[in-house]
Amino acid sequence: MKVLRLRHQFKTLRATRRAPSSSRCDGASDTPRRCPEEGTRKAVFGGLVNGGSTKEEEFEHDIPEDLGPLQFVKLRKHHSLVDNAWFCDHITVQGPVAFEEAAFPCYCWVQADSVLCLPEGTACLAGNNALDVFQKHREQELKERRQIYCWATWKEGLPLTMAAGCEDDLPANMRFHEEKRLDFEWTLKAGALGMVLKRVYTLLRSWNRVEDFDHIFWGQKSILAEKVRQRWQDDELFGYQFLNGANPMLLRRCTSLPSRLVLPSGMEELRAQLEKELQNSSLFEADFILLDGIPANVIQGEKQYLAAPLVMLKMDTSGKLLPMVIQIQPPSPSSPTPPLFLPSDPPLAWLLAKSWVRNSDFQLHQLQYHLLNTHMLAEVIAVATMRCLPGLHPVFKLLIPHIRYTIEINTRARTQLISDGGVFDKAVSTGGGGHVHLLHRALAQLTYCSLCPPNNLADRGLLGTPGALYAHDALQLWEITARYVEGIIHLFYSGDDVVRGDPELQAWCREITEVGLCQAQDRGFPISFQSQNQLCHFLTMCVFTCTAQHGAINQGQLDWYAWVPNAPCTMRMPPPTTKEDVTMATVMGSLPDVRQACLQMVITWHLGRRQPDMVPLGHHKEKYFSDPKAKSVLNQFQTDLENLEREITARNEQLDLPYEYLKPSHIENSITI
């Protein structure tokens, strides 16, 4: 008689549950075996207090014969009167031989009378094992998943989404856990209360100077946000944001003067300055032409306005990026020579021109670079992964920690943020339908290369640019992520022929490019993988997008958008056509009103703050891989990230404005907010 010890970790769905429902575990091996008879059972019971603890339960079973290598464990939760679901982390089975232990990853909910069949955690490709029981398990798992994870069209012509009308329609395994859900919903309510208090506070106070935005600039805010409030009118800070602000994705080095920049007679000196900077390779541009012709919102019956500015900047010898000229609107038949605004113009005219640029940057940042290029892309990756890759697949095990909570946060965005009557409709100049037009245009620019920093930064001429901290850190993280991905992939794919011959992997690739991204092969996305290198590059893009890139794009909202004049969500007057007529009343009449400004502060704080259950990049607790070699690769990934953390910390200590969005400890392991 031998003893089989089984141990599993679990969480409850409700915080008040004090003991788990009874569970039954069955073993399966490579040959037909008897189910072990239940013997002495040792168990440690406990409740999930405040949704935050994990409990462990241990059983011992006496078995009459050697079961051999265990292949499966079945887990069933009996139906009870109070039918709480249980979240099982994993099951480990300790055999009678010392150090003989089998791990069975689970990390999903056990509900009602459902039975979970958990394979042993060693990753393998289809057909790698002679046992057809594994292949049948893979096929059955994917068949069930495809019925649960279905595609839907949010807006025609845009990337597909998970089919769910609201978060309650999502599968339990894609939902926020209790701690996350409570925090998300309560902070929204607290923010709404704060918005009401700020509006009441302003009723008895003036609102006719930009300094009056101080009336609502209280409550939770970052140290950098306070610096922005103090220095937002400085040209140096204006230029800095194109390199290291909330949106470092638009700036590019000039190789010629833009054709849309029409210089009228009398501006020969400006032309000479621009050409000099061009010859020195120190001339840069930020062109918002994507916004040209996008219909503007109407908020509470009041028309809002959009522009499509062009900014020309120079980098001086000290590495400061400074604006030289702003063209607020492109040439048109009615205005073939649109006015140009210069730093030497009347201060309020120059300030208003910069405000138009910052408003335009808000639109592209939130919709193109944040929503489309990270959130929507990550959801396509997530849904395709659940539909095409079984739990035993090494690519599934690699990616699953990086899609945690992504589908629910996107579903909430579609029902609260960009929905009809949502936040964009209430406060943003591209709301009311303009945001959908803009997303269609942005999708045409969403190329495969644009998502890969080595290609993107080279294309924009920013490699080696002094003071480009996002560029430097992004390249470092890309290389570290690439080494991690390569380490995992080379364990399971011995050559290019193995990559080409993996039907599940090839189906996953097609599902992303042809289905989720709507025939994106025309924009450079692969429809098949022909080599290890091609696969590793694509997976590096997936992991980088879901982690570092989203961190760089999301976290800056907290710092750069809290002081509303620095990044106005909407503009309430048309762009100026003359300089001399711009007054403080013009500036305040253009910037968001109190209600819009309060809403911007609430939402950007809510979405930009550090999450209480935040999992730093590479430090997920789930152990999907049981192979010691795969665990060693993850350990090296963590070591590389720690080394980069120390390097960035040392650098930031020397900076007036530390750049921390790509510090590994600040990067979340998936898109959760």
N, C-alpha and C positions, 0 to 999 in steps of 0.2 A: 504494500500500500504506500503510495507516494502523496506528497502534499503539494497542491497547486495554490499559490497565493495570488490573489487578484486585488488590485487597488485602482480606484478611480477617483478623480476630482470632479466636483460638481458645483454649480451655482443654481439658485432658484430664480424664477422669474419675478416673484414677489419678495419684498424685503421682510415680510412678516412670517414667512414659512419657517418652522422650527425643526422639522425633521424630513428627510427625503422619503418619497414613496418607495416601496420595495422594488427591487430590480432583480432581474435574472440574467445571468451571463452564460452563454454557451460557447464552447471552444470548437474550432474546426482545424483540421490538419491536412496534410497532403494525401492522406488515405482515409477512407471511411473509419471513423472512430466513434466510440461511445461518448456521449456527453458525460462529463464528470459528475458523479453523484455529489450532492451537496453534503459537506461535512461540517466541521466546526466553523462558525463564521465570527470573525472579529470585526467590529464596525465602530467608527467614531462618527457620531452624528452631530450636526450643528446647523444653526440657521444662518442665512445670509443677512447680516445686520446692515441696514442702510445700503443694500446692494453692493457692498464693497469687499466681502471676504470670500475666500474659496475654501471649501471644506474637503476633507479626504475621507474616503470610506474603504475599509479593507476586509476582504473575505479570505477564508482558507477552505479549500476543497480537498478531500481525500479522493484519490483516483486509483482504480485497480490496475492500470497499465500505463506504460509510457505513451503519451500522445504524439511524440515526435515534434517537429517544428510546427508551432501554431501559425495558422494562416489567417484566421478570422476570429473575431469575437462578436457575438450578437448581444445587443443591449436592449432590453424591453422595460418600459415603465408601465406598471399596472395602473389601470384606471382607479381613481379613488373619488370619494365624495367631494372633497375640495381638490379639484384637478389642476394643481399647479404644474407648470412645465419645469423641467430641469435642464440646465446647461451643463453638459459633460465636457470637461477639458480633454481628458485622455484616460486610457486604461493601460496599466502595465501588468504583465503577468510574470511572476517569478516562479520558475520551475524548481524541481528538487535539486538540480545541480547548481553549485555555487556560481554566481555571476551569469546564470542563464536567465535572461530577462527579455521579454518581448513587449514592444510598445505599440499601442493602437491609438493613433491620434483621432480625436472626435471633433471637438470644438464646434458643437452644434446643439440645438435644443432637442430634448426628448419629450415628446408630447403624447397625451392620451394613451392609447394602446399600441402606439407605433413601435416597430422593431428596427433598430439600427444595426446594420451589418458592417462591422469595421474591419478592414483588412490591416494586416501588420504594416507598420509605417515605412518599410523600405521602399523607396521610390523605384519604379520600373516602367519601361516603355511597353506599349502593346506588343504582345508576342514574345516578350523577353522570358516569360516563364512557361514551362511545358504544361503547367496545369491550366486546363481550359476554364476551371472555376474562376480564375482571375479575369480572364477575358469576358466571361459571362457577367461577372460583377461589374466590370467597366461599362459594358454595353447597357446593362440594366440601369446603372447609376446615371448615365448620360440620357437615356430615354426618359427617366423620371425628371431629371433636371430641365430638359427641354420643354417639358410640360409646365414647369413652374416658372422658369426664367424665359419669358417671351419678349420679343421686340415690340416696340410701339413707335409711332410717329408723333412727336410733339408738334413740330411744324414742318410742313412739306419741304423737302430739299435740305434739311438739316440732319446732323447725325441722329441715328435712332437712339431710343432710350428704353429703359425697363418699362414694361407694361404695368402701370400702377396708377390709379387715379389719385391716390394719396398714400401717405406712409403706412396707413393701416392695411393697405392692400398688399404690402410687400411680404415676402417669405420671412418667417421668424428669424432665420439665420442672417438676414440682411438688415435687421432692425437694430437701432440703438439699444444698448443695454440700459438698465434702469438708471444708473448714475448719470449716464450721458443724456438720457431723455429728460430727466428732471432738471438737470442743469440748463439744458438748452431752452426748455420752456419757461423756467423760472427767471432766467436772465432776460428773456424777451419781455416778460411782464414787468420786471424791475426797470428795464429800459423804457418801456411805455410810460410807467409812472414818472420816471425822471424827466421824460419829454414834457409831460403835462406840467410838472413843477417849474420847468424852465420857461415854458410859455406864460404861465401865470406870473413868474418873476419879472418877465419883460414888459408886462402890461403897463406898469407904472414908470417905465424907464424909456429913455430916448432910443431911437433906432434910425439914426441918420448919418453915422460915421462908421468906418470899418472897425474902429476900436470898440464899438458897441457890441460886437460879437463876443466880447469878454463877458457879457451878461449871461451867456449860455455855456461859456467855456469853464465849467466846473464839474466836479464829479470825478470819475475814474478816467485818468489820462496818463500817457507815458511821459518819461523825461524828454524824449526826443520831440514829442508833440508840443511841449512847452517851448523848446528851442525854435520850432517851426513858427509858433505864434510870434515870437520875438523877431524873427529874421525873414519872414516869408516875402517881404518886399525886396530883399537883396537880390541882385542879379546873380551873385555867386551861388546862392541856394537854389535859385530858379534853374540854373544850368546843372547843378549837382544832381538834381532829381532825375534827369535824363540818364545818368549813369548808374545811380545807386538808390533811387527812390522807389515808390510803389510800382512803377512801370519802367524797368530798364530795357524794354524790348523794342523801342521805336527808333532810337538814335542810330544814325549811320554816318560814316565818314564820306565826305563828298569826293567824287572823282571828276566832277564837272559842276558848273552852276546849274541849278534846276531850271528847266524850261519854263515853269510857271512863275518864276521870279522875274517879273517885268520891272526893270529899273527905268523910271522916267528921266527925262533930261533934268539936269541939275544935281544928279546923284552920281556923278563921275567919281567923286572921292570914295563913296561907298563901294562902287564897283572895283576900284583899285584895291581897296582893303580886302574885299572878298577874294579877288584873284591872287593877292599876295598870300593869304591864308591857304588858298587852294594849292598854290605851288609848294608851300611848306608842309602839305598834308595835315594841316591843323584846322581845316574847315569841316564842320559837321552840320547835319540837317536833321530836323524832325518834321516829317510831312504827314499831316492828318487828312490827306485827300480822300481817304476812305469815307469820311463823314459828309462829303460834298453831295448835296441833294437828298440826304436822309430827312424824312419828315419829322418835324419837332413835335413835342408833346403839347397837349392843352390840359392844364391843371386847374380844376375848379373854375373852368370857363376862361382862364387867362392863358393866352398863347405864350409858349416858351420858344427859345431860339437855339439854333446850332450854327456852328461855323466849321470851316475846314482849314485851319491855319497852316502856315509854313514858318518854321523858325530856323534861322541860320545862326550857328554858334561857332566860336573859335576857342581853341585851347591855348592858353598862354603858356609861357615858359615855366611857370610854377605848377602847371597841371590843372589850373582852374578852367572850367568850361563856362564861357560867358556869352550871352546872347548879343548878336550884332544887329539883327533886323527881324521884324515880325510882319508877315503878310497874313491878315486875319482871314481873308477869303481869296480863292483863286480867281484869275481873270475870267470874265464872262462877257457875253455880248453887251450887256448893259453897263459893265464896268471893266473895259479892256485893260485899264491900268489901275488896279485897286491900290488904295493907300498903303504905304509902308510906315511902320512905327519903329522908332529908333530910341536907344537909351538917352539920347540928348533931347528928346521931346519933352513937353510939359509932364511933370511927374505923374499926374493922375491919368493922362492919356497913355503913357507907357505902362502904368500899373494895370489899367483896364485891358490893354492888349495882352499882357501876360496872363491876366485872369481868364481871357478867352482861350488861351493856349492850355491853361490848367484844366478848364472845363472840358475841353476836347480830349485831353489826356485821360481824364476821369472816364469818359465814355469808352474809349478804346481799351483802356486797362480793364475795366470791369467786364466788358462784353467779349472782346476779342481775345485778350491775353489771359484773362482769369476764367470766365465762364466757358468759352469754347475750347481754348487750347489746353486747359487742365481739367476742369470738371467734366465737360461733355466727352472729351477724349477718354478720360479715366473710366467713365461709365461704360463706354463701348468696350474697353478692355475688360472690365469687370463682368459684363453680361456675356461676352464671348467666352471668357474663361469658364464661367459656370456652365455654359451650354456645350462646350467642346472638349474640355479637359477633365478627365476623371480625377478623383482624389489621389490616386496612385501615381499620377504623372508628375515627373520632376518639375516641369514648368508650372503646373498648378501649385505645387508646394512652394515654389519660389515666389509666385505672384500673390497668393492668397493673403498674406499679411499686409500687402500694399493696396488692397481694395476694401479694407475694413471700413464700414459705415458710409462708403462713397455713394452707394445707390440711394440710401435714405436721405442723405444731405441734399442730393440732387433732386430727389422727389419733392422734398420740402421747398427747395428753391423754385420749382415749377408751380407750386401751389401757393407760395407766399411772396416770392421776390419778383419773378418775371411773369407772373400770371396776370390775367385781366383784373384790374383793381388792386394789384400788388404794389410793392414798394416802388418799383420803377415807374408805374403809372402815377403814383402819388407825388413823386419828388424829383424824378430824373428827366432831363430834357430829351433823352431818347426813348422814354416810355411811351405808352399809347400806340405801339406798333413799330416805331422807328427802330427799336432794339432788334426786332426780327429782321428787318431790312439790313441792318448793319451786320448781323450774324451771317446772313447769306453772302454778303460781300467778303466778310472775313474768312469764311470757309474756303473761298477760292484761293486765299493766300496761305491756307493751312497745308503746307507741304511737309513731307517727311523730314527733309533736311532742316526746315525751320524749327523742328522740335529737338534737334541735336546740337548742343552748344558749340562743339568744334566747327560744325558747318555754319550755323547761324551767326556766330561771332565773326568768323572769317568773311562771310558774305557781307556783313555790315562794317567790315574794316576796323573792328574793335580789338583784335588780338594784340596784346602788349600795350594797350592804351593806358597811360598813367592815370591813376585814380579810379579806374574802372573796377571797382571792388566786386560787383556782381559778376562781371566777366571772369575775373581771376578765380573766385570761389566756385563758380559754376563749373569751370573747366576741371578744377581739382576734384570736385564731387563726381563729375562725369567719369573721370579716370578711375576713381576709387570704386564707383558702382560697376564700371565695366570689368574690373578685376574680380569683383565678387560674382558677377553673372558668369564670367568665363570659368571661374573656379567650379561653380555648380554644374554648368553645362558640360564641361569636359569630363565630369565624373560619369555621365550617362550617355553621351554621344561620342563614340570613339573615332568617328570620322564623318566626312561630309555625306557619305552614302547612307549613314544611319539617320542623319537629319532628313535627307530627301525621302527616306523610306518610312517615316513616322506619320501614319495617316491622321492621327489625332492632332498632331502639331500643325500639319498642313491645313486641316479643316479649320483650326483656330485662326490661322493666318488669313484665310479667305473670309472667314466670318467677320473679322475686324475690317479688312480693306473693302470687300465687295458689299457687305451687308451693313454693318454698323456705321461705317464712314461713307456709305453711298458711292461706291465705285471710285475709291480714292487712289486707285492705281495710276490715274492720270496726273496725280500730284506726288508721285514717287513712292507711294506705299507699296510694299511687296504683296504679291498674291500667292507666293510660295517661298519657302526657304531652301536654298540650294547648297548652303555651306554652314559650317559651325560659326564662322565669322559673321555671316549675314544674320544668323539667328541671335548671336550674342549682341550685336549692334542694336537689333530691334528690341530685345528684352531690356537692354540698358536704357533705351529711350522710354520704355514702359515704366520701369522702376523710377527713373529720374523724373519723369513727368508727374507721377503720383506722389512724389516725395519732395525732392529739392526744388523743382521748378514751382510747384504750388506754394511751397514755403516762401520762396522769394517774391511771389506775386501777391500772396494773401496777407502776410504779416505786416506789410507796409501801410495797410489801411489804417491801422491803429495809430501810427505816427504822423502820416502825411495828410490824412483826411479829417482828423479831429478838429483842426483849425479850418473851418469851412472856407474862408476866403482863399486859402491856398489850393483848394481843389473843389471848386463849387460844382455841385451835382447838376445844377441847371442854371440857365441865364434867362432873365425875364425881360430883357430889352434887346433890340437888334444890335449887331456889331456897329461900332462907331465908324463913320465915313470921314469925319474930320477930327482934328486933334484939339483945336482951340476951344471947342464947345464942351469938352468933357469936364464935368464937375463932380464933386463928391456925391451929389444927388444922382448923377448918371451911374456912378460906380455902385452905390447902394441899391439903386433901382434895377441894376443888372444882376447883382448877386442874389442868391436864394433868400427868401423871406424867412421869418422866424420859424414858422412851422416846418418848412423844407429843411432848414439848417439843423433843427433839432432832430428830425428824422434821420438825416445823414449821419449825425454824430452817434445816435443810438445804434443804427444798423452797422456802421463800420467798427464801432467798439465791439459789438456783439460778435461780428464775424472775424475780427482781427485779433482778438485776445487769445491768450494761451488757454487751451482747453484743460479742465481739471483732470481728465483721464488720458491726457496726451501721452502717446508712446513715441519716444524719440526714434529717429531713423536707425534701423538695424537692431533695435533692442526689443522686438516683440517677444513675448513670453511663450507663445505657441511653438510647440516642437513638432512641426510637420515632418521634418526629416529625422529618421532614426539612425541613419548611416553616420558613423563617427567621422568619416571624411567630409561629409556635407556640414556637419557641426563645426569641424575645424575651419572650413571655408568661411562660415558665418563669424566665427571668432576672429579670424583675420580681418574681415570686413569691419568689425567693431573696433579692432586695434587701429586700423587705418583711419577710421573716423575720429577716434580719440586723439591721434597725432595731428590731424587737421584742426581739431578743436583747439589744441594748445597753440598751434601756429596762428590761427585767427585771433585768439584771445590776446596773444602777445602783440600782434599788429594793431588791434583795436585800442590797446592801451596808449598808443602813440597818436591816436586820431581825435580830433575835436568831435567828429560825428562818426562814432563806431558803426560799422556795417555788420549786423548780427543775424540777418535773415537766413544766411546759409551756414551759420554755426550748426554743426550736426546735432547738438543738444536742443536746438530751437526748431529743427525740422521734424514735422510729424511723419510717422511711418506710412501714412495713407492720407487721402483727402477726406477729412471728417467734418470740415466746417467751411 
